[in-house]
Amino acid sequence: MKSSVMALIKISSFSMCKVCEVTFLVILCLWFITSFMEEAVYGGDEDETGFSSRLFQSNHKNDKKRNFTCYNDDDPFSRKLFPDKILKDRGCEQRLPSVLVSGVKYCTTDLLTSILRHHPYLVFPKTRDVSYFSDFYDMGIKWYRRQMGFSIREQMNVDSSSSYFTHNLAPERISRELLDEVKVIVLFCDPVVRALRESKDIKVSQEELLKDMVVELEDGQTTEDHDIWGWSTSDLGGSSSNPVVINGLYINFLPTWYKYLPEQNFFMLGEERLFNNTEEVLVRIEKFLKLPSFYESKIFRDPFLDVICLRTYDFNPFCFSQKKSEKAVAVAKTATEVQELQKFYEPYNQKLQKLFLVPVL
């Protein structure tokens, strides 16, 4: 009887060992498969750019620890910071920007910035258009740093201020404060469309102002007789100082920028290219900034809404409100004056095209 019990115990022990061994092998196989899939989806520990892939992993919705970010949510527009202790432990700081989106104003820079905000290696200020080097330079570099988002060492801080490109003092100030290592992205658009957009903005603003003011008008005079468009055909001379007009003379601003920053530090593109070849442009920007690939196969255009969309980690696409059909919305005074604008800008546009050899407008 005793020997039978002992034999039964041995058999049971052997069976249990076999079950444990099989269970261990199954768990080990599952671990290898999971690791392989994560690497296939997110990349290895480090790619050819020298960046670790850990940010892509930490931004995945199933990663609750979020060990490598400074923010407690994935929304790039309303990010909530972790507590101070966690920020300190992770090396999160408000660093000066190493990338500038410098304009041009009224060339849909907001759309480009909105898309770039989703890249996990780019960190933007919570406030749009800090405009330190154009409007708030007297506030000092410490104030400027406090406007930046919190980032870890592997990320790049970005300042998107559309007023920089056409500001005469901005290039020198940028060179002095950020040195010549800063990368500059410039988005051009048709200067006629740009001028008309700004004119529309000025017209709407001043019409609103006129509504709120008591204006004494002579008999038969209307508000249309007031110069509320921001420009007139008299501004289309060679010595024009009207910013609505001269801010579209892109070629005239480049020498000042090249005087203070190396030409290889610039990435210049046209608005049409951003709308028509969005993914290609974003991939080129990644290579220009030496960032890990993020946008490839994630950008598409919604055929019904006519908007650019981004596939996110939870497979719910994020679509940007700017429609392609809205990019050229502008109000003209008369067709003749639009033709005058086109004629005025044509020689400057030709010089710009010859400089870059590829279309930028």
Salt bridges, closest charged atoms under 4 A:
ASP74 OD1 - ARG66 NH2 2.98
ASP89 OD2 - LYS85 NZ 3.14
GLU154 OE1 - ARG54 NH2 2.47
GLU172 OE2 - ARG176 NH2 3.26
GLU198 OE1 - ARG194 NH2 2.80
GLU207 OE2 - LYS203 NZ 2.60
GLU208 OE2 - LYS211 NZ 3.58
GLU271 OE2 - ARG197 NH1 3.05
GLU272 OE2 - LYS327 NZ 2.47
GLU280 OE2 - ARG273 NH2 2.55
GLU286 OE2 - HIS119 NE2 3.29
ASP306 OD1 - ARG301 NH1 3.72
GLU337 OE2 - LYS333 NZ 3.88
